[in-house]
Structures are given as structure tokens and as C-alpha cells.
Amino acid sequence: MCNRFILAATLSLIFSTVERGLAEEMSTRPPNIIYLLADDLGYGELGCYGQRWIKTPNIDRIADEGIRFTQHYSGNAVCAPSRCCLMTGKHPGHAYIRSNGNPNNLDHLKQKHGWEFPGQHPIPESEVTIAEMLKQKGYATGAMGKWGLGHFGSTGDPNKQGFDLFYGFNCQVHAHNHYPRFLWRNDKKETLPGNDRTLNGETYSQDKFTEVALEFIRANKDRPFFLYMPFAIPHLSIQVPEESLAQYKGKIPEEDYVHRRYLKHPFPRAGYAAMISHLDRDIGKIMSVVKELGLDEDTLIIFSSDNGPTFDRLGGSDSAFFESAGPFRGLKGSLYEGGIRVPMVARWPSKIEPGTETDHPSAFWDVMPTIAEITGTKAPTGIDGISFAPTLLGQVDRQKRHDYLYWEFPAYGGQQAVHMGDWKAIRQNMLRKNNKDPLKIELYNLKEDIGEKNDVAAQHPDVVAKFAKIMKESRVPSKLFAMRPLDNR
């Protein structure tokens, strides 16, 4: 009798402890999410990915104290469609925005709102963004940087897509100069003193993004927040404050170059490196404030880039000199690995094991379901992503994997690509009028040929046939971004 009493009492204590622990866990606030996105930063441009010239100690620290992904992919090969995949959890065959472009039917909105730059095609009201998803849990939501998914007054207005506060460039064309005359705070213009869109100025846009981001973090320290920072660095033009340039000027060898677009910089290699290091210092400031406020263990920080590095010498950048794409073929605008394989590092003290590295294949459309799982929110139906939260948390035995990753890009000649296992299939120049075989598939074994140098399609017709089927079935036609001849089949 006594033993049964002791057993019952012990079990009661255990169950009450478990229930109390679960209750306490459920009552704690969801984690803060800070997602940092560089613009045109290549896989090889960070110290933690092998960069030799450019110093990125704070981003490297995220990797050292967290996890580094070696097979992470952007949404697409250029800005707007890549960010659309990120925000909406859909791959390029289903995403609403599939290429860059400026709408030509919004003159009434331009006149009403005083737009000086066109803005990109707006995502429709029906699209659900990460910010909208997080409203389920009462998150404060802020975006500072470059939006590119619809101007104010359109359906893509960031304030209509879940963000309480937007600060920065709404239009990507506006973002081509880092010393703009003004930035947007929601739908209101804020004039920046001392700027006239020349090479130099008094107010560096990157510094304003960081300033407003720190204000946002402090203002929302007592509630869960989502901070999305789609930076404009290191997208051209090459522009950076003199004090940052001094770190590299005279220390990186310069060469004359044929200037094609954007503003010409007198020290282009030093200036480009300085831009990235300036960005890195700002990320350090964000991490310091998070720690200062006691939010370190409650905050997941992710850093990535929206696509591969820009074309050699386009406006002074030198991707060949910096080995910006690492060992990969292609640059921005290409669906070869160099255009879409991007760095991603993440840090969450006490949740992510420090110094972790993973080759789990993932892409931008996986970010939405990952954040949903981590925050206890419900992702919208009809998305393509698979949460990589198990990989972040060291629970690799329960990590689900994609059968394949799919891209299409109706620009730069028209392209399709699929990554499945060790295989990568790609179609090029699909929209070129002089292309006699627009549906020709190139095939590469990435395990043996990471640089995509040896097309082995002729040796593996069975594999090519599988990829052809995937390329046909993994998409729905887009009225806005046609992919003929695919749309005619």
C-alpha cells in the first residue's frame, strides 16, 4: 500500500512538472527573427566562404557561433523575382514575380503619390508574405532597405503586405545610387541632407537603414518582432564613405577598366570591398544591440544574398579578381550555380550548435515554412517550401528534403534549371529567336563537376528525359512573364 502511494505521488509529481514545463514553454514569447539580405553578394565574397581580400568578421561570427549552409540557393538570378520567392514561399515556376520589370500602367498612382521612380511590378493582394503570416502571433514587422515588389498605393505596397514600418528604397532603380536625395518612410518621403545622387554625399543610405533598424529593435524589445533588411549593398554603384574606403585604399591592387554603367569610382576594387565591410560593421551593430537588450537567446539571425555577384567590370566591380562566385560557373542573371548558389549563415544561441556546417539543399522558398515552424505560426497553403528548422536545430533525422529544386527565368535569353541529387539540368537561350533548339537540356554532375564545365547530357539520355518531364510539370504559365516555347506546349 505504501509503495503504491509513493509510486502514485512520484508519477503525480512528474506529470505536474512536465505540464508546468510545457505551460511555461507555451507562455514564453515566440523568437524574434532578423533576416539580413545582401544585394548581389557572391558565394565567395565572405571570409567564412573563403574570401581572401574582403574582411567580414561579424558575418563570419554568425557562422562561427551558428551554422553555415553550403547548398543554399536564391529565389532567382536577379533581385525582384528572388525576393518574391523569399517573401511568398513559392519557387519561380509558381511565384507571381519571375523577372525584373517596371509596370507601365500606374501613371495615376505616380501622379497621386509623387513617385520619382517607377517601382517594380506589384505582388497582388492575394499573395501572403512572411510578414502577414507572422501577424498570427502579433509580431511587430519592419523592413529596411530595398523592396522592389510594388510601390506605395499599389497592391505590392509593403504596408499592405504585412509590414508595420518600411524604410528605404521602394524602387530598385532608385537604389542604384547609395546617396539618394530621399528615402521612403512608409509612403512619406524623407529628404536626406547633402545628397544629390552623385558619387559622394553626406548621408549614406546604408547608415540610415541601420539607424532605423536599431530604433525598431529598441522600440519592440518587449514583444516578438520580425526585422527584414533587404540591403542595397554591394549592388552597384560603387559608393562608400571615405572612412570605410580607407581600410582598403592602397592595399588592394587596382587596374584600369572600361566603364559601362553606373557611376565610376576612382578605386573600384577598394570601394567594392569597403562596401561589403561597411555592411558587415552594420550587422555587428545590430548584433550588439540585440545582446545589449538581453535578446540574444530569443533571436534567430539569418544572413544571405538575393543572387550571385554582378558582371565583371559592369560598373567597376571585379568578380574575377575577388573570385566572387567561388568555384561556380556564372554570375548574376544566370541559372548556373554562380548566379543562384548563395551564402547563408544563421545564429541562435542555445538553439543552433556553434560551428555547424550543412550541405542540406535549400532555397529561398524554404524560409517562409522555416520561420512558420520556429515561431509556431501557420504557413499559407499552396507554397513550395520545406522547413529547414530541423537542420538549424540539429535534428537532422527529421529533416525533410525536396525531390528537386526548380527555377525558371524569362530574361537573359530565357532559362530553366533543376537541381536533383548530384544532377543539375539547365536550358539556356530559350527565348532567343535564332535558337534552333530552345528546349535543349544541358546536364552536369555537380558532385564531380562543381564548375558545370562538362555537359554529359549525351551520355545520360534517361536522366535528361526525367528532367524534361520535371521542367514541364513544375510550372504554371504566367501572363505577366511569358516563357515561350514552354507556354505554347
C-alpha positions as CSV (number, residue, x, y, z in Angstrom):
1,M,0.0,0.0,0.0
2,C,2.8,2.3,1.0
3,N,4.7,1.5,-2.2
4,R,1.7,2.2,-4.4
5,F,1.2,5.6,-2.6
6,I,4.8,6.5,-3.2
7,L,4.6,5.5,-6.9
8,A,1.4,7.5,-7.4
9,A,2.9,10.5,-5.7
10,T,6.0,10.3,-7.8
11,L,4.0,10.0,-11.0
12,S,1.9,12.9,-10.0
13,L,4.9,15.0,-9.4
14,I,6.5,14.0,-12.7
15,F,3.3,14.8,-14.7
16,S,2.8,18.1,-12.9
17,T,6.4,19.1,-13.6
18,V,6.0,18.2,-17.3
19,E,2.8,20.0,-17.6
20,R,4.2,23.1,-15.8
21,G,7.3,22.9,-18.1
22,L,5.1,22.8,-21.2
23,A,2.9,25.6,-19.9
24,E,5.9,27.7,-19.3
25,E,7.3,26.9,-22.7
26,M,4.0,27.8,-24.4
27,S,3.7,31.0,-22.4
28,T,7.1,32.3,-23.4
29,R,7.1,34.7,-26.4
30,P,8.0,33.4,-29.8
31,P,11.5,34.2,-31.0
32,N,12.5,37.4,-32.8
33,I,13.5,36.9,-36.5
34,I,16.1,39.1,-38.1
35,Y,16.6,38.3,-41.8
36,L,19.5,40.1,-43.4
37,L,19.8,40.1,-47.2
38,A,22.7,41.4,-49.2
39,D,22.2,42.6,-52.8
40,D,24.3,40.8,-55.5
41,L,26.8,39.4,-52.9
42,G,28.5,36.3,-54.3
43,Y,29.0,33.0,-52.6
44,G,32.8,33.6,-52.3
45,E,32.7,37.2,-51.0
46,L,32.7,36.4,-47.3
47,G,35.6,35.2,-45.1
48,C,33.6,32.2,-43.9
49,Y,33.3,31.1,-47.6
50,G,36.9,31.6,-48.4
51,Q,37.3,35.3,-49.3
52,R,40.9,36.5,-49.0
53,W,40.6,40.2,-49.6
54,I,37.4,41.4,-48.1
55,K,37.0,41.4,-44.3
56,T,33.7,40.3,-42.9
57,P,34.3,39.5,-39.2
58,N,30.7,39.9,-38.0
59,I,29.1,37.7,-40.6
60,D,31.9,35.2,-40.1
61,R,31.0,35.3,-36.4
62,I,27.4,34.3,-37.2
63,A,28.8,31.3,-39.0
64,D,31.3,30.5,-36.1
65,E,28.6,30.8,-33.5
66,G,25.9,29.1,-35.6
67,I,25.5,27.3,-38.9
68,R,26.9,27.6,-42.4
69,F,24.9,26.3,-45.4
70,T,26.9,25.2,-48.5
71,Q,24.0,24.3,-50.8
72,H,21.6,27.2,-50.3
73,Y,20.0,28.8,-53.3
74,S,18.4,32.2,-54.1
75,G,14.9,32.5,-55.4
76,N,16.1,33.6,-58.8
77,A,19.1,35.1,-60.6
78,V,18.1,38.8,-60.2
79,C,16.5,41.0,-57.5
80,A,12.7,41.2,-57.7
81,P,11.8,37.6,-58.6
82,S,14.3,36.3,-56.0
83,R,12.8,38.5,-53.2
84,C,9.3,37.4,-54.3
85,C,10.2,33.8,-53.8
86,L,11.6,34.6,-50.4
87,M,8.6,36.6,-49.2
88,T,5.9,34.3,-50.5
89,G,7.4,30.8,-50.2
90,K,7.0,29.8,-53.9
91,H,9.5,28.7,-56.4
92,P,9.9,30.5,-59.7
93,G,7.5,28.3,-61.6
94,H,4.7,29.3,-59.2
95,A,5.8,32.8,-58.0
96,Y,3.9,35.8,-59.2
97,I,7.1,37.8,-60.0
98,R,9.5,36.0,-62.3
99,S,11.7,38.7,-63.6
100,N,12.6,42.3,-63.1
101,G,10.4,44.9,-64.7
102,N,8.6,48.2,-64.3
103,P,4.9,48.4,-64.8
104,N,3.7,51.0,-67.4
105,N,0.0,51.3,-66.3
106,L,0.3,53.0,-63.0
107,D,0.6,56.6,-64.1
108,H,-2.4,57.6,-61.9
109,L,-0.6,56.3,-58.8
110,K,2.7,58.0,-59.9
111,Q,0.9,61.3,-60.1
112,K,-1.1,60.8,-56.8
113,H,1.9,59.7,-54.7
114,G,4.7,61.8,-56.4
115,W,6.8,58.8,-57.4
116,E,10.1,59.8,-59.0
117,F,11.0,56.2,-59.8
118,P,8.6,53.7,-61.3
119,G,8.7,50.8,-58.9
120,Q,8.5,47.2,-59.9
121,H,5.5,45.0,-60.8
122,P,3.5,44.7,-57.6
123,I,2.7,41.4,-56.0
124,P,-1.1,41.0,-55.8
125,E,-3.2,41.3,-52.7
126,S,-3.8,37.5,-52.8
127,E,-0.1,36.8,-52.1
128,V,0.7,36.1,-48.4
129,T,4.1,37.3,-47.2
130,I,6.2,36.2,-44.2
131,A,5.2,39.5,-42.5
132,E,1.5,38.8,-43.0
133,M,2.0,35.2,-41.7
134,L,3.6,36.5,-38.5
135,K,0.7,38.7,-37.7
136,Q,-0.9,35.5,-36.4
137,K,1.3,35.8,-33.4
138,G,1.2,39.6,-33.1
139,Y,4.7,40.2,-34.4
140,A,5.9,43.8,-34.9
141,T,7.2,43.8,-38.5
142,G,9.7,46.1,-40.1
143,A,11.6,46.2,-43.4
144,M,14.6,48.5,-44.0
145,G,16.4,48.5,-47.4
146,K,15.2,47.8,-50.9
147,W,11.7,46.5,-51.5
148,G,11.1,46.1,-55.3
149,L,7.8,44.3,-55.0
150,G,5.4,47.2,-55.6
151,H,5.1,50.9,-55.0
152,F,3.0,52.6,-52.3
153,G,-0.6,52.7,-53.3
154,S,-0.3,49.5,-55.4
155,T,-1.2,46.0,-54.1
156,G,2.5,45.4,-53.5
157,D,2.8,48.3,-51.1
158,P,4.9,46.9,-48.2
159,N,2.3,48.4,-45.7
160,K,-0.4,46.3,-47.4
161,Q,1.8,43.2,-47.4
162,G,2.2,42.9,-43.6
163,F,4.9,45.4,-42.7
164,D,4.1,48.0,-40.0
165,L,7.2,50.0,-41.0
166,F,9.1,50.2,-44.2
167,Y,12.1,52.5,-44.6
168,G,14.3,52.7,-47.6
169,F,14.1,52.4,-51.4
170,N,10.8,51.2,-52.8
171,C,12.1,51.1,-56.4
172,Q,15.2,49.2,-57.4
173,V,16.1,51.9,-59.9
174,H,16.1,54.4,-57.1
175,A,18.5,52.1,-55.2
176,H,21.2,52.4,-57.9
177,N,22.7,55.3,-56.0
178,H,23.6,55.0,-52.3
179,Y,23.5,58.7,-51.8
180,P,19.9,59.4,-52.8
181,R,18.0,62.7,-52.3
182,F,15.4,60.9,-50.3
183,L,14.2,57.6,-48.8
184,W,10.7,56.4,-48.0
185,R,9.3,56.0,-44.5
186,N,6.2,54.1,-45.4
187,D,4.5,56.3,-48.0
188,K,6.2,59.5,-46.9
189,K,9.5,60.9,-48.4
190,E,12.3,61.8,-46.1
191,T,14.8,64.1,-47.6
192,L,18.5,63.2,-47.0
193,P,20.7,66.3,-46.4
194,G,23.7,66.8,-48.6
195,N,22.8,64.3,-51.2
196,D,22.4,64.9,-55.0
197,R,22.8,61.4,-56.5
198,T,26.4,62.0,-57.4
199,L,29.3,59.7,-56.3
200,N,29.5,61.1,-52.8
201,G,27.2,62.8,-50.3
202,E,26.6,63.5,-46.6
203,T,24.0,60.8,-45.8
204,Y,24.8,57.2,-46.8
205,S,21.6,55.2,-47.3
206,Q,23.1,52.1,-45.7
207,D,23.7,54.0,-42.5
208,K,20.1,55.2,-42.4
209,F,18.8,51.6,-42.8
210,T,20.9,50.6,-39.8
211,E,19.8,53.6,-37.7
212,V,16.1,52.9,-38.3
213,A,16.6,49.2,-37.7
214,L,18.2,49.8,-34.3
215,E,15.3,52.1,-33.4
216,F,12.9,49.4,-34.5
217,I,14.6,46.8,-32.3
218,R,14.6,49.0,-29.3
219,A,11.0,50.1,-29.7
220,N,9.9,46.4,-29.9
221,K,12.2,44.8,-27.4
222,D,9.3,43.7,-25.2
223,R,7.3,41.9,-28.0
224,P,8.3,39.4,-30.8
225,F,9.5,41.2,-33.9
226,F,10.4,40.3,-37.5
227,L,13.1,42.6,-38.9
228,Y,13.7,42.1,-42.7
229,M,16.7,44.0,-44.0
230,P,17.0,43.7,-47.8
231,F,20.1,45.8,-48.2
232,A,21.2,47.6,-51.4
233,I,24.9,46.7,-50.8
234,P,27.0,45.6,-52.7
235,H,24.8,46.3,-55.7
236,L,26.3,48.9,-58.0
237,S,27.1,51.8,-58.0
238,I,30.3,51.5,-56.0
239,Q,29.9,54.2,-53.3
240,V,31.1,54.2,-49.7
241,P,32.1,56.7,-47.1
242,E,35.7,57.7,-47.1
243,E,36.4,56.3,-43.6
244,S,35.4,52.9,-44.8
245,L,37.3,53.2,-48.1
246,A,40.5,53.9,-46.1
247,Q,40.6,50.3,-44.9
248,Y,41.4,49.1,-48.4
249,K,42.7,52.1,-50.5
250,G,46.3,51.4,-51.4
251,K,46.1,47.9,-50.0
252,I,44.2,46.3,-52.9
253,P,45.8,46.5,-56.4
254,E,43.7,48.5,-58.8
255,E,43.5,48.2,-62.6
256,D,42.1,50.4,-65.3
257,Y,38.8,49.2,-66.6
258,V,36.3,50.0,-69.3
259,H,33.4,51.7,-67.6
260,R,30.0,50.6,-68.9
261,R,27.2,51.7,-66.5
262,Y,26.5,53.3,-63.1
263,L,28.9,55.8,-61.6
264,K,32.7,55.4,-62.0
265,H,34.7,55.1,-58.8
266,P,38.4,56.0,-58.7
267,F,39.3,53.0,-56.5
268,P,36.8,50.4,-57.7
269,R,38.2,47.3,-56.0
270,A,38.9,49.0,-52.8
271,G,35.5,50.7,-52.9
272,Y,33.7,47.4,-53.5
273,A,35.5,45.7,-50.7
274,A,34.8,48.6,-48.4
275,M,31.1,48.5,-49.2
276,I,30.9,44.9,-48.0
277,S,33.0,45.6,-44.9
278,H,30.8,48.6,-44.1
279,L,27.7,46.3,-44.4
280,D,29.4,43.8,-42.1
281,R,30.1,46.5,-39.5
282,D,26.4,47.5,-39.5
283,I,25.5,43.8,-39.0
284,G,27.8,43.9,-36.0
285,K,25.9,46.9,-34.6
286,I,22.6,45.0,-34.9
287,M,24.1,42.0,-33.1
288,S,25.4,44.2,-30.4
289,V,22.1,45.9,-29.7
290,V,20.3,42.5,-29.6
291,K,22.8,41.4,-27.0
292,E,22.6,44.7,-25.0
293,L,18.9,44.3,-24.7
294,G,19.2,40.7,-23.4
295,L,17.5,39.3,-26.6
296,D,20.4,37.1,-27.8
297,E,18.9,33.7,-26.9
298,D,15.4,34.9,-28.1
299,T,16.6,35.9,-31.6
300,L,17.3,34.0,-34.8
301,I,19.6,35.9,-37.1
302,I,19.9,34.7,-40.8
303,F,22.2,36.3,-43.4
304,S,22.1,35.6,-47.1
305,S,22.2,37.2,-50.6
306,D,19.5,37.7,-53.2
307,N,21.5,36.2,-56.1
308,G,25.1,35.8,-57.4
309,P,27.7,38.5,-57.9
310,T,27.4,41.1,-60.7
311,F,29.1,41.1,-64.1
312,D,32.8,41.8,-64.3
313,R,33.6,45.5,-64.7
314,L,30.0,46.4,-65.3
315,G,30.4,49.5,-63.1
316,G,33.7,48.8,-61.6
317,S,33.1,45.6,-59.7
318,D,35.6,42.9,-60.4
319,S,34.1,39.5,-59.7
320,A,37.0,37.7,-61.3
321,F,39.6,39.4,-59.1
322,F,37.6,38.7,-55.9
323,E,36.6,35.2,-57.1
324,S,33.2,36.3,-56.1
325,A,31.3,33.3,-57.3
326,G,33.7,30.9,-55.7
327,P,34.3,27.7,-57.7
328,F,31.0,28.1,-59.6
329,R,30.1,29.0,-63.2
330,G,28.1,32.1,-64.0
331,L,27.2,35.4,-62.3
332,K,24.0,37.3,-61.6
333,G,21.4,36.7,-64.3
334,S,22.5,33.1,-64.9
335,L,20.9,29.9,-63.6
336,Y,24.3,28.2,-63.5
337,E,25.5,27.8,-59.9
338,G,27.3,31.1,-59.7
339,G,24.1,33.0,-60.3
340,I,21.9,31.3,-57.7
341,R,24.0,29.4,-55.1
342,V,24.4,31.9,-52.3
343,P,25.9,32.1,-48.8
344,M,23.6,31.5,-45.9
345,V,24.6,31.6,-42.2
346,A,22.4,31.6,-39.1
347,R,22.9,32.1,-35.4
348,W,20.6,31.4,-32.5
349,P,22.4,30.9,-29.2
350,S,21.4,27.9,-27.2
351,K,19.4,26.6,-30.2
352,I,21.9,26.3,-33.0
353,E,25.1,24.3,-32.3
354,P,28.1,26.6,-32.9
355,G,30.4,25.8,-35.8
356,T,27.9,23.7,-37.6
357,E,28.1,23.2,-41.4
358,T,25.5,21.6,-43.6
359,D,25.1,20.6,-47.2
360,H,21.3,20.3,-46.9
361,P,19.9,21.6,-50.2
362,S,17.6,24.6,-49.6
363,A,16.3,27.6,-51.3
364,F,14.6,31.0,-50.6
365,W,11.1,29.4,-50.8
366,D,12.0,27.3,-47.7
367,V,12.5,30.4,-45.5
368,M,8.7,31.0,-45.0
369,P,7.9,27.5,-43.7
370,T,11.1,27.5,-41.6
371,I,10.0,30.7,-39.9
372,A,6.5,29.4,-39.5
373,E,7.8,26.3,-37.7
374,I,10.1,28.2,-35.5
375,T,7.5,30.8,-34.5
376,G,4.5,28.5,-34.2
377,T,2.6,30.2,-37.0
378,K,0.8,28.6,-39.8
379,A,2.3,28.9,-43.3
380,P,-0.2,29.6,-46.1
381,T,-1.3,26.7,-48.3
382,G,0.0,26.3,-51.8
383,I,3.6,27.2,-51.1
384,D,6.6,25.2,-52.3
385,G,8.9,25.4,-49.4
386,I,10.1,22.8,-46.9
387,S,11.1,24.0,-43.4
388,F,14.8,23.6,-42.7
389,A,14.2,24.2,-39.0
390,P,15.3,20.7,-38.1
391,T,18.7,21.3,-39.8
392,L,19.1,24.6,-37.8
393,L,18.3,22.9,-34.6
394,G,20.5,19.8,-35.1
395,Q,17.5,17.4,-35.6
396,V,18.7,16.2,-39.0
397,D,17.0,12.8,-38.6
398,R,13.6,14.6,-39.0
399,Q,14.7,16.9,-41.9
400,K,12.5,16.5,-45.0
401,R,14.1,17.1,-48.3
402,H,13.0,18.3,-51.7
403,D,12.8,15.8,-54.5
404,Y,14.3,18.6,-56.6
405,L,14.7,22.4,-56.8
406,Y,13.2,24.2,-59.8
407,W,13.9,27.6,-61.4
408,E,12.7,29.5,-64.5
409,F,13.8,32.9,-65.6
410,P,12.2,34.6,-68.6
411,A,15.2,37.0,-69.1
412,Y,18.9,37.0,-70.1
413,G,17.8,34.8,-73.0
414,G,15.3,32.7,-71.1
415,Q,16.4,29.9,-68.8
416,Q,15.2,26.8,-66.8
417,A,17.1,24.8,-64.3
418,V,16.6,21.9,-62.0
419,H,18.8,20.6,-59.2
420,M,18.1,16.9,-58.2
421,G,20.6,15.0,-56.1
422,D,24.0,15.3,-57.7
423,W,22.5,16.3,-61.0
424,K,21.9,19.8,-62.4
425,A,20.0,20.3,-65.7
426,I,19.8,23.7,-67.4
427,R,18.3,25.2,-70.5
428,Q,19.8,28.4,-72.0
429,N,18.8,31.0,-74.6
430,M,15.2,29.6,-74.7
431,L,13.8,33.0,-75.9
432,R,16.4,33.8,-78.5
433,K,15.0,34.0,-82.0
434,N,18.0,32.4,-83.6
435,N,18.0,29.4,-81.2
436,K,17.2,26.3,-83.3
437,D,16.7,24.1,-80.3
438,P,15.3,26.1,-77.4
439,L,14.4,23.0,-75.4
440,K,17.9,21.6,-75.4
441,I,18.9,20.4,-71.9
442,E,22.5,20.5,-70.6
443,L,23.3,18.1,-67.8
444,Y,26.0,18.3,-65.2
445,N,27.1,16.1,-62.3
446,L,27.7,18.6,-59.5
447,K,29.5,16.1,-57.3
448,E,32.1,15.5,-60.0
449,D,31.9,18.8,-61.8
450,I,31.0,21.7,-59.4
451,G,32.0,24.2,-62.1
452,E,29.5,22.9,-64.6
453,K,32.2,22.6,-67.3
454,N,31.3,19.1,-68.8
455,D,27.9,18.7,-70.3
456,V,27.1,14.9,-70.0
457,A,23.6,15.0,-71.5
458,A,24.5,12.8,-74.4
459,Q,25.8,10.1,-72.0
460,H,22.6,10.0,-69.9
461,P,19.5,10.3,-72.1
462,D,17.4,8.6,-69.4
463,V,18.3,11.3,-66.8
464,V,17.7,14.1,-69.4
465,A,14.2,12.7,-70.0
466,K,13.4,12.8,-66.3
467,F,14.5,16.5,-66.2
468,A,12.5,17.3,-69.3
469,K,9.4,16.0,-67.5
470,I,10.1,17.9,-64.4
471,M,10.6,21.1,-66.3
472,K,7.3,20.7,-68.0
473,E,5.3,19.8,-64.9
474,S,6.8,22.1,-62.3
475,R,5.4,25.3,-63.5
476,V,2.2,27.2,-64.4
477,P,2.3,29.7,-67.2
478,S,2.5,33.4,-66.2
479,K,0.5,36.1,-68.1
480,L,3.0,38.7,-66.9
481,F,6.2,36.8,-67.6
482,A,5.8,34.5,-70.6
483,M,8.2,31.6,-71.1
484,R,7.6,30.6,-74.7
485,P,8.0,28.0,-76.1
486,L,7.0,26.4,-72.8
487,D,3.7,28.3,-72.7
488,N,2.8,27.0,-76.1
489,R,3.2,23.3,-75.4
